[in-house]
């Protein structure tokens, strides 16, 4: 009886399957947005002395591996922008500068992921070798404001990753003081940008309370600046 019932159901199942295929085909119209559109990925490396990444090989490697899949999965025509910050001095940060346009033949996403992750993992060694200089201030907000002028979040989804302890120490604010706060950004300068992620927030302070304080400060700043999401990770 069960076999007979199954045989009788086959035409109905075939009809439903065919209808589902028609629906899927109809939904996959040329006007649909691609599942993996081109993106802009901005990676900022904090070279200030408070950031453990400049001396901790293990942590630098951990950050590099966190970022690798984001780059490896980028679609063609995506942009990757790698910069360093610390002092408000472009020449001091010029050694760690890279701009890549992902292309299947000349700059494959997988190859660029390997290259950029190796650069990030190698930051402590480059500091020890004198190829990168540890900097005495931490201009995170000024760095972000400069970035806002070179990305267009309306043109493609944009993600900003900072390998930083989040400890702003500049003319903007000194977050090493527990009473200090970040001033509001000058408008929604990152309106529509997908994400701000800070990897290593509060890392060198060894204080859960200070980590939460910094995480909250940057969450408020990111929201006011127009980012759609924010995450601040001390560890992962």
DRENDREN-797461 format. One line per field, with one value per atom (N, C-alpha, C): chain; residue number from 1; residue in three letters; atom name; x, y, z. Coordinates in steps of 0.2 Angstrom, whole numbers. Example, Ala and Ser with C-alpha at 12.3 -4.5 7.8 and 13.67 -1.06 7.14 Angstrom:
cadena	(A, A, A, A, A, A)
num	(1, 1, 1, 2, 2, 2)
residuo	(ala, ala, ala, ser, ser, ser)
atomo	(N, CA, C, N, CA, C)
X	(66, 62, 66, 64, 68, 64)
Y	(-28, -22, -16, -11, -5, 0)
Z	(39, 39, 39, 35, 36, 39)
This chain:
cadena	(A, A, A, A, A, A, A, A, A, A, A, A, A, A, A, A, A, A, A, A, A, A, A, A, A, A, A, A, A, A, A, A, A, A, A, A, A, A, A, A, A, A, A, A, A, A, A, A, A, A, A, A, A, A, A, A, A, A, A, A, A, A, A, A, A, A, A, A, A, A, A, A, A, A, A, A, A, A, A, A, A, A, A, A, A, A, A, A, A, A, A, A, A, A, A, A, A, A, A, A, A, A, A, A, A, A, A, A, A, A, A, A, A, A, A, A, A, A, A, A, A, A, A, A, A, A, A, A, A, A, A, A, A, A, A, A, A, A, A, A, A, A, A, A, A, A, A, A, A, A, A, A, A, A, A, A, A, A, A, A, A, A, A, A, A, A, A, A, A, A, A, A, A, A, A, A, A, A, A, A, A, A, A, A, A, A, A, A, A, A, A, A, A, A, A, A, A, A, A, A, A, A, A, A, A, A, A, A, A, A, A, A, A, A, A, A, A, A, A, A, A, A, A, A, A, A, A, A, A, A, A, A, A, A, A, A, A, A, A, A, A, A, A, A, A, A, A, A, A, A, A, A, A, A, A, A, A, A, A, A, A, A, A, A, A, A, A, A, A, A, A, A, A, A, A, A, A, A, A, A, A, A, A, A, A, A, A, A, A, A, A, A, A, A, A, A, A, A, A, A, A, A, A, A, A, A, A, A, A, A, A, A, A, A, A, A, A, A, A, A, A, A, A, A, A, A, A, A, A, A, A, A, A, A, A, A, A, A, A, A, A, A, A, A, A, A, A, A, A, A, A, A, A, A, A, A, A, A, A, A, A, A, A, A, A, A, A, A, A, A, A, A, A, A, A, A, A, A, A, A, A, A, A, A, A, A, A, A, A, A, A, A, A, A, A, A, A, A, A, A, A, A, A, A, A, A, A, A, A, A, A, A, A, A, A, A, A, A, A, A, A, A, A, A, A, A, A, A, A, A, A, A, A, A, A, A, A, A, A, A, A, A, A, A, A, A, A, A, A, A, A, A, A, A, A, A, A, A, A, A, A, A, A, A, A, A, A, A, A, A, A, A, A, A, A, A, A, A, A, A, A, A, A, A, A, A, A, A, A, A, A, A, A, A, A, A, A, A, A, A, A, A, A, A, A, A, A, A, A, A, A, A, A, A, A, A, A, A, A, A, A, A, A, A, A, A, A, A, A, A, A, A, A, A, A, A, A, A, A, A, A, A, A, A, A, A, A, A, A, A, A, A, A, A, A, A, A, A, A, A, A, A, A, A, A, A, A, A, A, A, A, A, A, A, A, A, A, A, A, A, A, A, A, A, A, A, A, A, A, A, A, A, A, A, A, A, A, A, A, A, A, A, A, A, A, A, A, A, A, A, A, A, A, A, A, A, A, A, A, A, A, A, A, A, A, A, A, A, A, A, A, A, A, A, A, A, A, A, A, A, A, A, A, A, A, A, A, A, A, A, A, A, A, A, A, A, A, A, A, A, A, A, A, A, A, A, A, A, A, A, A, A, A, A, A, A, A, A, A, A, A, A, A, A, A, A, A, A, A, A, A, A, A, A, A, A, A, A, A, A, A, A, A, A, A, A, A, A)
num	(1, 1, 1, 2, 2, 2, 3, 3, 3, 4, 4, 4, 5, 5, 5, 6, 6, 6, 7, 7, 7, 8, 8, 8, 9, 9, 9, 10, 10, 10, 11, 11, 11, 12, 12, 12, 13, 13, 13, 14, 14, 14, 15, 15, 15, 16, 16, 16, 17, 17, 17, 18, 18, 18, 19, 19, 19, 20, 20, 20, 21, 21, 21, 22, 22, 22, 23, 23, 23, 24, 24, 24, 25, 25, 25, 26, 26, 26, 27, 27, 27, 28, 28, 28, 29, 29, 29, 30, 30, 30, 31, 31, 31, 32, 32, 32, 33, 33, 33, 34, 34, 34, 35, 35, 35, 36, 36, 36, 37, 37, 37, 38, 38, 38, 39, 39, 39, 40, 40, 40, 41, 41, 41, 42, 42, 42, 43, 43, 43, 44, 44, 44, 45, 45, 45, 46, 46, 46, 47, 47, 47, 48, 48, 48, 49, 49, 49, 50, 50, 50, 51, 51, 51, 52, 52, 52, 53, 53, 53, 54, 54, 54, 55, 55, 55, 56, 56, 56, 57, 57, 57, 58, 58, 58, 59, 59, 59, 60, 60, 60, 61, 61, 61, 62, 62, 62, 63, 63, 63, 64, 64, 64, 65, 65, 65, 66, 66, 66, 67, 67, 67, 68, 68, 68, 69, 69, 69, 70, 70, 70, 71, 71, 71, 72, 72, 72, 73, 73, 73, 74, 74, 74, 75, 75, 75, 76, 76, 76, 77, 77, 77, 78, 78, 78, 79, 79, 79, 80, 80, 80, 81, 81, 81, 82, 82, 82, 83, 83, 83, 84, 84, 84, 85, 85, 85, 86, 86, 86, 87, 87, 87, 88, 88, 88, 89, 89, 89, 90, 90, 90, 91, 91, 91, 92, 92, 92, 93, 93, 93, 94, 94, 94, 95, 95, 95, 96, 96, 96, 97, 97, 97, 98, 98, 98, 99, 99, 99, 100, 100, 100, 101, 101, 101, 102, 102, 102, 103, 103, 103, 104, 104, 104, 105, 105, 105, 106, 106, 106, 107, 107, 107, 108, 108, 108, 109, 109, 109, 110, 110, 110, 111, 111, 111, 112, 112, 112, 113, 113, 113, 114, 114, 114, 115, 115, 115, 116, 116, 116, 117, 117, 117, 118, 118, 118, 119, 119, 119, 120, 120, 120, 121, 121, 121, 122, 122, 122, 123, 123, 123, 124, 124, 124, 125, 125, 125, 126, 126, 126, 127, 127, 127, 128, 128, 128, 129, 129, 129, 130, 130, 130, 131, 131, 131, 132, 132, 132, 133, 133, 133, 134, 134, 134, 135, 135, 135, 136, 136, 136, 137, 137, 137, 138, 138, 138, 139, 139, 139, 140, 140, 140, 141, 141, 141, 142, 142, 142, 143, 143, 143, 144, 144, 144, 145, 145, 145, 146, 146, 146, 147, 147, 147, 148, 148, 148, 149, 149, 149, 150, 150, 150, 151, 151, 151, 152, 152, 152, 153, 153, 153, 154, 154, 154, 155, 155, 155, 156, 156, 156, 157, 157, 157, 158, 158, 158, 159, 159, 159, 160, 160, 160, 161, 161, 161, 162, 162, 162, 163, 163, 163, 164, 164, 164, 165, 165, 165, 166, 166, 166, 167, 167, 167, 168, 168, 168, 169, 169, 169, 170, 170, 170, 171, 171, 171, 172, 172, 172, 173, 173, 173, 174, 174, 174, 175, 175, 175, 176, 176, 176, 177, 177, 177, 178, 178, 178, 179, 179, 179, 180, 180, 180, 181, 181, 181, 182, 182, 182, 183, 183, 183, 184, 184, 184, 185, 185, 185, 186, 186, 186, 187, 187, 187, 188, 188, 188, 189, 189, 189, 190, 190, 190, 191, 191, 191, 192, 192, 192, 193, 193, 193, 194, 194, 194, 195, 195, 195, 196, 196, 196, 197, 197, 197, 198, 198, 198, 199, 199, 199, 200, 200, 200, 201, 201, 201, 202, 202, 202, 203, 203, 203, 204, 204, 204, 205, 205, 205, 206, 206, 206, 207, 207, 207, 208, 208, 208, 209, 209, 209, 210, 210, 210, 211, 211, 211, 212, 212, 212, 213, 213, 213, 214, 214, 214, 215, 215, 215, 216, 216, 216, 217, 217, 217, 218, 218, 218, 219, 219, 219, 220, 220, 220, 221, 221, 221, 222, 222, 222, 223, 223, 223, 224, 224, 224, 225, 225, 225, 226, 226, 226, 227, 227, 227, 228, 228, 228, 229, 229, 229, 230, 230, 230, 231, 231, 231, 232, 232, 232, 233, 233, 233, 234, 234, 234, 235, 235, 235, 236, 236, 236)
residuo	(unk, unk, unk, unk, unk, unk, unk, unk, unk, unk, unk, unk, unk, unk, unk, unk, unk, unk, unk, unk, unk, unk, unk, unk, unk, unk, unk, unk, unk, unk, unk, unk, unk, unk, unk, unk, unk, unk, unk, unk, unk, unk, unk, unk, unk, unk, unk, unk, unk, unk, unk, unk, unk, unk, unk, unk, unk, unk, unk, unk, unk, unk, unk, unk, unk, unk, unk, unk, unk, unk, unk, unk, unk, unk, unk, unk, unk, unk, unk, unk, unk, unk, unk, unk, unk, unk, unk, unk, unk, unk, unk, unk, unk, unk, unk, unk, unk, unk, unk, unk, unk, unk, unk, unk, unk, unk, unk, unk, unk, unk, unk, unk, unk, unk, unk, unk, unk, unk, unk, unk, unk, unk, unk, unk, unk, unk, unk, unk, unk, unk, unk, unk, unk, unk, unk, unk, unk, unk, unk, unk, unk, unk, unk, unk, unk, unk, unk, unk, unk, unk, unk, unk, unk, unk, unk, unk, unk, unk, unk, unk, unk, unk, unk, unk, unk, unk, unk, unk, unk, unk, unk, unk, unk, unk, unk, unk, unk, unk, unk, unk, unk, unk, unk, unk, unk, unk, unk, unk, unk, unk, unk, unk, unk, unk, unk, unk, unk, unk, unk, unk, unk, unk, unk, unk, unk, unk, unk, unk, unk, unk, unk, unk, unk, unk, unk, unk, unk, unk, unk, unk, unk, unk, unk, unk, unk, unk, unk, unk, unk, unk, unk, unk, unk, unk, unk, unk, unk, unk, unk, unk, unk, unk, unk, unk, unk, unk, unk, unk, unk, unk, unk, unk, unk, unk, unk, unk, unk, unk, unk, unk, unk, unk, unk, unk, unk, unk, unk, unk, unk, unk, unk, unk, unk, unk, unk, unk, unk, unk, unk, unk, unk, unk, unk, unk, unk, unk, unk, unk, unk, unk, unk, unk, unk, unk, unk, unk, unk, unk, unk, unk, unk, unk, unk, unk, unk, unk, unk, unk, unk, unk, unk, unk, unk, unk, unk, unk, unk, unk, unk, unk, unk, unk, unk, unk, unk, unk, unk, unk, unk, unk, unk, unk, unk, unk, unk, unk, unk, unk, unk, unk, unk, unk, unk, unk, unk, unk, unk, unk, unk, unk, unk, unk, unk, unk, unk, unk, unk, unk, unk, unk, unk, unk, unk, unk, unk, unk, unk, unk, unk, unk, unk, unk, unk, unk, unk, unk, unk, unk, unk, unk, unk, unk, unk, unk, unk, unk, unk, unk, unk, unk, unk, unk, unk, unk, unk, unk, unk, unk, unk, unk, unk, unk, unk, unk, unk, unk, unk, unk, unk, unk, unk, unk, unk, unk, unk, unk, unk, unk, unk, unk, unk, unk, unk, unk, unk, unk, unk, unk, unk, unk, unk, unk, unk, unk, unk, unk, unk, unk, unk, unk, unk, unk, unk, unk, unk, unk, unk, unk, unk, unk, unk, unk, unk, unk, unk, unk, unk, unk, unk, unk, unk, unk, unk, unk, unk, unk, unk, unk, unk, unk, unk, unk, unk, unk, unk, unk, unk, unk, unk, unk, unk, unk, unk, unk, unk, unk, unk, unk, unk, unk, unk, unk, unk, unk, unk, unk, unk, unk, unk, unk, unk, unk, unk, unk, unk, unk, unk, unk, unk, unk, unk, unk, unk, unk, unk, unk, unk, unk, unk, unk, unk, unk, unk, unk, unk, unk, unk, unk, unk, unk, unk, unk, unk, unk, unk, unk, unk, unk, unk, unk, unk, unk, unk, unk, unk, unk, unk, unk, unk, unk, unk, unk, unk, unk, unk, unk, unk, unk, unk, unk, unk, unk, unk, unk, unk, unk, unk, unk, unk, unk, unk, unk, unk, unk, unk, unk, unk, unk, unk, unk, unk, unk, unk, unk, unk, unk, unk, unk, unk, unk, unk, unk, unk, unk, unk, unk, unk, unk, unk, unk, unk, unk, unk, unk, unk, unk, unk, unk, unk, unk, unk, unk, unk, unk, unk, unk, unk, unk, unk, unk, unk, unk, unk, unk, unk, unk, unk, unk, unk, unk, unk, unk, unk, unk, unk, unk, unk, unk, unk, unk, unk, unk, unk, unk, unk, unk, unk, unk, unk, unk, unk, unk, unk, unk, unk, unk, unk, unk, unk, unk, unk, unk, unk, unk, unk, unk, unk, unk, unk, unk, unk, unk, unk, unk, unk, unk, unk, unk, unk, unk, unk, unk, unk, unk, unk, unk, unk, unk, unk, unk, unk, unk, unk, unk, unk, unk, unk, unk, unk, unk, unk, unk, unk, unk, unk, unk, unk, unk)
atomo	(N, CA, C, N, CA, C, N, CA, C, N, CA, C, N, CA, C, N, CA, C, N, CA, C, N, CA, C, N, CA, C, N, CA, C, N, CA, C, N, CA, C, N, CA, C, N, CA, C, N, CA, C, N, CA, C, N, CA, C, N, CA, C, N, CA, C, N, CA, C, N, CA, C, N, CA, C, N, CA, C, N, CA, C, N, CA, C, N, CA, C, N, CA, C, N, CA, C, N, CA, C, N, CA, C, N, CA, C, N, CA, C, N, CA, C, N, CA, C, N, CA, C, N, CA, C, N, CA, C, N, CA, C, N, CA, C, N, CA, C, N, CA, C, N, CA, C, N, CA, C, N, CA, C, N, CA, C, N, CA, C, N, CA, C, N, CA, C, N, CA, C, N, CA, C, N, CA, C, N, CA, C, N, CA, C, N, CA, C, N, CA, C, N, CA, C, N, CA, C, N, CA, C, N, CA, C, N, CA, C, N, CA, C, N, CA, C, N, CA, C, N, CA, C, N, CA, C, N, CA, C, N, CA, C, N, CA, C, N, CA, C, N, CA, C, N, CA, C, N, CA, C, N, CA, C, N, CA, C, N, CA, C, N, CA, C, N, CA, C, N, CA, C, N, CA, C, N, CA, C, N, CA, C, N, CA, C, N, CA, C, N, CA, C, N, CA, C, N, CA, C, N, CA, C, N, CA, C, N, CA, C, N, CA, C, N, CA, C, N, CA, C, N, CA, C, N, CA, C, N, CA, C, N, CA, C, N, CA, C, N, CA, C, N, CA, C, N, CA, C, N, CA, C, N, CA, C, N, CA, C, N, CA, C, N, CA, C, N, CA, C, N, CA, C, N, CA, C, N, CA, C, N, CA, C, N, CA, C, N, CA, C, N, CA, C, N, CA, C, N, CA, C, N, CA, C, N, CA, C, N, CA, C, N, CA, C, N, CA, C, N, CA, C, N, CA, C, N, CA, C, N, CA, C, N, CA, C, N, CA, C, N, CA, C, N, CA, C, N, CA, C, N, CA, C, N, CA, C, N, CA, C, N, CA, C, N, CA, C, N, CA, C, N, CA, C, N, CA, C, N, CA, C, N, CA, C, N, CA, C, N, CA, C, N, CA, C, N, CA, C, N, CA, C, N, CA, C, N, CA, C, N, CA, C, N, CA, C, N, CA, C, N, CA, C, N, CA, C, N, CA, C, N, CA, C, N, CA, C, N, CA, C, N, CA, C, N, CA, C, N, CA, C, N, CA, C, N, CA, C, N, CA, C, N, CA, C, N, CA, C, N, CA, C, N, CA, C, N, CA, C, N, CA, C, N, CA, C, N, CA, C, N, CA, C, N, CA, C, N, CA, C, N, CA, C, N, CA, C, N, CA, C, N, CA, C, N, CA, C, N, CA, C, N, CA, C, N, CA, C, N, CA, C, N, CA, C, N, CA, C, N, CA, C, N, CA, C, N, CA, C, N, CA, C, N, CA, C, N, CA, C, N, CA, C, N, CA, C, N, CA, C, N, CA, C, N, CA, C, N, CA, C, N, CA, C, N, CA, C, N, CA, C, N, CA, C, N, CA, C, N, CA, C, N, CA, C, N, CA, C, N, CA, C, N, CA, C, N, CA, C, N, CA, C, N, CA, C, N, CA, C, N, CA, C, N, CA, C, N, CA, C, N, CA, C, N, CA, C, N, CA, C, N, CA, C, N, CA, C, N, CA, C, N, CA, C, N, CA, C, N, CA, C, N, CA, C, N, CA, C, N, CA, C, N, CA, C, N, CA, C, N, CA, C, N, CA, C, N, CA, C, N, CA, C, N, CA, C, N, CA, C, N, CA, C, N, CA, C, N, CA, C, N, CA, C)
X	(4, 0, 4, 10, 14, 17, 19, 23, 18, 11, 6, 5, 5, 4, 10, 16, 22, 21, 19, 19, 14, 8, 3, 5, 9, 12, 17, 20, 26, 24, 18, 16, 15, 12, 11, 18, 23, 29, 33, 32, 36, 33, 26, 23, 26, 26, 28, 36, 40, 47, 48, 44, 44, 42, 37, 34, 40, 43, 48, 54, 56, 61, 59, 53, 51, 51, 49, 50, 57, 61, 68, 71, 69, 72, 69, 63, 60, 63, 65, 68, 75, 78, 85, 85, 82, 81, 88, 89, 96, 96, 90, 90, 92, 92, 94, 101, 102, 109, 113, 119, 123, 124, 124, 125, 131, 137, 143, 146, 143, 145, 152, 155, 161, 161, 166, 166, 172, 172, 178, 180, 186, 189, 194, 194, 199, 202, 208, 212, 217, 216, 220, 224, 231, 235, 238, 236, 238, 245, 250, 257, 259, 254, 256, 258, 262, 266, 261, 255, 250, 247, 248, 244, 249, 246, 251, 253, 249, 250, 257, 260, 267, 272, 271, 276, 274, 268, 266, 265, 269, 269, 262, 261, 255, 248, 248, 242, 241, 247, 247, 245, 247, 245, 238, 235, 228, 224, 226, 222, 223, 229, 229, 225, 224, 220, 212, 211, 204, 202, 207, 205, 206, 210, 211, 205, 200, 194, 190, 190, 186, 189, 196, 199, 199, 200, 200, 193, 187, 181, 178, 183, 180, 179, 174, 172, 177, 178, 181, 179, 183, 182, 181, 183, 183, 189, 189, 195, 198, 204, 207, 212, 211, 215, 218, 225, 229, 233, 232, 235, 237, 242, 244, 242, 242, 241, 244, 244, 247, 248, 254, 255, 251, 249, 246, 251, 254, 260, 260, 258, 257, 264, 270, 276, 278, 276, 278, 274, 268, 264, 264, 269, 269, 272, 276, 279, 274, 268, 263, 257, 258, 252, 252, 245, 244, 237, 236, 230, 229, 224, 223, 216, 216, 209, 209, 204, 204, 202, 206, 205, 207, 203, 205, 211, 214, 221, 226, 226, 231, 232, 226, 226, 220, 221, 216, 215, 209, 207, 211, 212, 215, 223, 226, 233, 234, 229, 229, 228, 224, 223, 229, 233, 239, 244, 245, 250, 248, 242, 240, 240, 238, 239, 246, 250, 257, 260, 258, 261, 258, 252, 249, 253, 254, 257, 264, 267, 274, 276, 270, 271, 276, 276, 280, 288, 289, 295, 298, 294, 296, 298, 294, 296, 303, 304, 310, 316, 315, 320, 321, 316, 317, 314, 310, 307, 300, 297, 292, 293, 291, 292, 286, 287, 282, 281, 274, 273, 270, 271, 270, 263, 258, 251, 247, 240, 235, 230, 230, 225, 220, 216, 211, 205, 203, 197, 200, 206, 208, 209, 212, 213, 206, 201, 194, 191, 192, 190, 193, 200, 203, 200, 199, 197, 190, 186, 179, 179, 185, 185, 188, 190, 192, 188, 182, 178, 171, 167, 160, 156, 153, 148, 142, 140, 135, 137, 143, 145, 146, 148, 149, 149, 147, 147, 154, 155, 162, 162, 168, 169, 176, 176, 182, 185, 191, 194, 200, 200, 205, 209, 215, 219, 222, 218, 219, 217, 220, 217, 211, 210, 205, 206, 212, 214, 216, 211, 213, 217, 223, 227, 230, 226, 227, 224, 224, 221, 214, 211, 204, 202, 205, 204, 209, 209, 214, 210, 209, 204, 208, 214, 218, 215, 212, 209, 202, 200, 193, 188, 189, 183, 183, 187, 187, 182, 180, 175, 177, 174, 175, 170, 172, 168, 164, 158, 154, 157, 156, 159, 156, 159, 156, 151, 145, 140, 141, 136, 137, 141, 148, 153, 154, 151, 151, 144, 140, 133, 132, 129, 128, 134, 139, 145, 142, 145, 142, 144, 151, 154, 160, 160, 167, 168, 174, 176, 183, 184, 190, 192, 198, 201, 206, 205, 210, 208, 202, 200, 201, 205, 206, 212, 215, 219, 225, 228, 234, 232, 226, 224, 223, 222, 220, 215, 210, 204, 198, 193, 187, 183, 183, 179, 182, 188, 191, 189, 189, 187, 180, 176, 169, 168, 172, 171, 173, 179, 181, 176, 174, 169, 163, 160, 154, 156, 162, 163, 163, 166, 167, 160, 156, 149, 145, 146, 142, 145, 152, 155, 153, 153, 151, 144, 140, 133, 132, 135, 134, 137, 142, 146, 142, 137, 133, 134, 139, 140, 134, 132, 126, 127, 134, 135, 142, 143, 150, 151, 157, 159, 166, 167, 174, 176, 181, 183, 190, 190, 196, 199, 196, 199, 193, 195, 190, 193)
Y	(-6, 0, 6, 6, 12, 13, 8, 9, 12, 9, 12, 19, 21, 28, 33, 30, 34, 35, 29, 30, 35, 35, 40, 47, 48, 55, 58, 53, 55, 61, 60, 66, 73, 72, 79, 81, 77, 80, 83, 79, 82, 89, 90, 96, 102, 100, 105, 106, 101, 103, 107, 106, 110, 117, 118, 125, 128, 125, 128, 130, 126, 128, 134, 134, 140, 147, 146, 151, 154, 149, 151, 154, 152, 155, 162, 163, 169, 174, 171, 176, 178, 173, 175, 179, 184, 189, 193, 196, 200, 206, 208, 214, 213, 206, 205, 207, 209, 211, 204, 204, 198, 196, 190, 188, 190, 191, 193, 199, 205, 210, 213, 217, 220, 224, 224, 228, 232, 237, 240, 238, 235, 233, 238, 242, 246, 243, 242, 239, 244, 246, 251, 248, 248, 245, 251, 250, 255, 253, 258, 257, 261, 263, 267, 262, 265, 260, 257, 259, 256, 250, 249, 243, 237, 232, 226, 223, 224, 221, 223, 228, 230, 226, 222, 218, 211, 209, 203, 199, 194, 190, 186, 183, 179, 182, 188, 192, 195, 197, 200, 194, 188, 182, 181, 182, 181, 186, 192, 197, 196, 194, 192, 187, 181, 176, 178, 182, 185, 188, 192, 196, 192, 187, 183, 181, 178, 176, 182, 187, 193, 195, 195, 196, 191, 185, 179, 178, 180, 179, 185, 190, 196, 195, 198, 197, 202, 200, 205, 212, 216, 224, 226, 222, 224, 228, 232, 236, 234, 234, 233, 239, 242, 248, 246, 246, 245, 251, 253, 259, 258, 262, 262, 269, 269, 276, 276, 281, 282, 290, 292, 299, 302, 309, 312, 315, 310, 311, 306, 309, 304, 301, 304, 301, 296, 296, 291, 285, 286, 280, 277, 280, 278, 271, 269, 262, 256, 257, 252, 255, 255, 257, 253, 251, 246, 247, 248, 248, 243, 239, 233, 233, 232, 231, 223, 220, 213, 211, 207, 205, 198, 194, 186, 185, 189, 187, 191, 197, 201, 201, 201, 201, 197, 190, 186, 187, 186, 188, 183, 177, 172, 174, 176, 178, 185, 189, 195, 194, 189, 188, 185, 181, 178, 184, 188, 194, 198, 200, 205, 202, 196, 193, 192, 191, 190, 196, 202, 209, 210, 209, 210, 206, 200, 195, 197, 200, 202, 209, 213, 219, 219, 215, 215, 214, 209, 208, 214, 218, 224, 229, 230, 234, 233, 227, 225, 226, 225, 226, 234, 238, 245, 247, 243, 244, 248, 247, 251, 254, 260, 264, 264, 262, 263, 271, 273, 280, 282, 288, 290, 293, 293, 295, 291, 292, 287, 291, 293, 297, 292, 289, 285, 289, 294, 298, 301, 305, 308, 303, 298, 293, 291, 289, 288, 293, 299, 305, 306, 304, 304, 298, 293, 287, 289, 292, 294, 298, 301, 305, 301, 295, 291, 285, 284, 278, 281, 277, 279, 273, 274, 268, 268, 272, 272, 268, 268, 264, 257, 255, 248, 247, 241, 240, 241, 244, 246, 244, 240, 238, 241, 243, 246, 242, 239, 235, 239, 240, 243, 238, 237, 232, 237, 238, 243, 242, 245, 244, 249, 254, 259, 264, 265, 270, 276, 280, 287, 291, 293, 298, 303, 308, 314, 320, 325, 331, 331, 325, 324, 322, 317, 315, 310, 309, 305, 300, 294, 289, 285, 286, 283, 286, 292, 295, 292, 289, 286, 291, 297, 302, 305, 303, 306, 302, 306, 303, 306, 302, 304, 309, 315, 320, 316, 319, 316, 318, 313, 315, 321, 324, 330, 327, 324, 322, 314, 312, 305, 304, 304, 304, 297, 292, 285, 283, 287, 285, 279, 274, 268, 263, 265, 260, 254, 248, 242, 241, 242, 240, 243, 245, 247, 241, 238, 233, 235, 235, 236, 229, 227, 220, 222, 220, 221, 227, 229, 234, 233, 238, 237, 232, 229, 223, 225, 230, 231, 234, 235, 238, 233, 226, 221, 222, 226, 228, 227, 222, 222, 228, 232, 238, 243, 244, 248, 246, 240, 237, 239, 238, 239, 247, 251, 258, 260, 257, 259, 256, 250, 247, 252, 254, 259, 265, 268, 275, 274, 269, 268, 266, 262, 260, 267, 271, 278, 282, 282, 286, 282, 276, 272, 274, 273, 275, 282, 287, 294, 295, 291, 292, 289, 285, 282, 275, 271, 264, 260, 255, 251, 246, 244, 240, 241, 239, 240, 234, 232, 227, 228, 228, 229, 223, 219, 213, 214, 212, 211, 205, 199, 193, 189, 183, 179, 172)
Z	(0, 0, 0, 4, 4, -2, -6, -12, -17, -17, -22, -20, -14, -12, -15, -14, -17, -24, -28, -35, -37, -34, -35, -34, -29, -27, -32, -36, -40, -45, -49, -53, -49, -43, -40, -38, -35, -33, -39, -45, -51, -53, -52, -53, -49, -42, -37, -39, -40, -42, -48, -53, -59, -57, -53, -51, -47, -43, -39, -43, -48, -53, -57, -59, -62, -58, -51, -47, -46, -45, -44, -50, -56, -62, -63, -61, -61, -57, -50, -46, -47, -51, -53, -59, -59, -65, -66, -72, -72, -68, -65, -61, -54, -52, -45, -43, -37, -35, -34, -36, -35, -28, -26, -19, -16, -20, -18, -22, -21, -25, -24, -28, -26, -20, -16, -10, -9, -5, -3, 4, 5, 12, 14, 19, 22, 28, 28, 34, 37, 43, 46, 52, 51, 56, 61, 67, 73, 75, 73, 75, 81, 85, 91, 96, 101, 106, 111, 111, 116, 113, 106, 103, 103, 107, 107, 101, 95, 89, 87, 89, 86, 89, 94, 97, 98, 97, 99, 93, 91, 85, 85, 90, 91, 89, 92, 91, 84, 81, 74, 70, 71, 67, 67, 73, 75, 71, 71, 67, 60, 57, 50, 48, 52, 50, 51, 55, 55, 49, 46, 40, 34, 34, 28, 24, 27, 23, 20, 23, 21, 14, 13, 7, 2, 4, 0, -4, -1, -4, -8, -9, -12, -20, -22, -29, -34, -40, -45, -44, -45, -45, -38, -33, -26, -25, -20, -18, -11, -10, -4, -2, 3, 5, 12, 12, 18, 20, 26, 28, 35, 38, 45, 48, 54, 57, 64, 67, 74, 74, 72, 72, 66, 67, 61, 57, 53, 49, 43, 37, 31, 30, 30, 28, 33, 40, 45, 43, 40, 39, 31, 27, 20, 19, 24, 22, 22, 25, 26, 22, 15, 11, 5, 4, -2, -4, -11, -14, -19, -19, -23, -26, -33, -36, -38, -35, -36, -44, -47, -54, -55, -58, -59, -61, -66, -69, -66, -63, -61, -53, -50, -43, -40, -40, -37, -30, -28, -21, -16, -18, -14, -13, -18, -18, -14, -15, -11, -3, -2, 5, 8, 5, 7, 8, 3, 3, 9, 10, 15, 22, 23, 29, 31, 27, 28, 31, 27, 29, 37, 38, 45, 50, 49, 53, 54, 49, 50, 53, 55, 58, 64, 69, 74, 72, 67, 65, 61, 57, 54, 59, 64, 69, 72, 74, 77, 72, 66, 60, 59, 61, 60, 54, 50, 44, 45, 51, 53, 60, 61, 67, 72, 78, 83, 84, 84, 85, 92, 93, 100, 101, 96, 97, 93, 94, 91, 88, 82, 79, 75, 79, 76, 72, 76, 73, 67, 67, 61, 55, 57, 51, 48, 52, 50, 45, 48, 44, 37, 37, 30, 26, 29, 25, 22, 26, 24, 17, 16, 10, 3, 5, -1, -3, 1, 0, -2, -6, -8, -6, 0, 2, -2, -6, -11, -17, -19, -25, -23, -18, -16, -8, -6, 1, 4, 10, 12, 19, 21, 28, 30, 36, 39, 44, 44, 49, 52, 59, 62, 67, 66, 70, 76, 81, 86, 93, 98, 104, 106, 101, 102, 106, 108, 113, 110, 108, 105, 109, 107, 111, 106, 105, 100, 103, 98, 100, 100, 97, 98, 105, 108, 114, 117, 123, 126, 130, 127, 130, 136, 137, 142, 149, 149, 155, 155, 160, 161, 160, 162, 161, 154, 150, 143, 138, 134, 129, 122, 117, 110, 108, 105, 102, 96, 95, 90, 83, 78, 72, 68, 63, 60, 55, 57, 53, 51, 47, 46, 40, 41, 36, 33, 36, 33, 32, 30, 29, 24, 26, 22, 22, 25, 25, 30, 28, 31, 38, 39, 46, 48, 54, 57, 62, 62, 66, 69, 76, 79, 82, 80, 82, 87, 93, 98, 103, 103, 107, 115, 118, 125, 127, 121, 122, 127, 127, 131, 138, 140, 146, 151, 149, 154, 159, 157, 161, 158, 160, 157, 157, 162, 163, 158, 157, 152, 144, 143, 137, 135, 140, 139, 138, 142, 141, 134, 131, 124, 119, 120, 116, 115, 121, 121, 117, 119, 115, 108, 105, 98, 95, 99, 96, 95, 100, 99, 93, 92, 87, 80, 80, 73, 71, 76, 75, 72, 75, 73, 67, 65, 59, 53, 54, 49, 47, 51, 50, 51, 47, 48, 54, 55, 61, 63, 70, 73, 77, 77, 82, 85, 91, 95, 98, 96, 99, 102, 109, 112, 111, 110, 108, 105, 102, 98, 97)
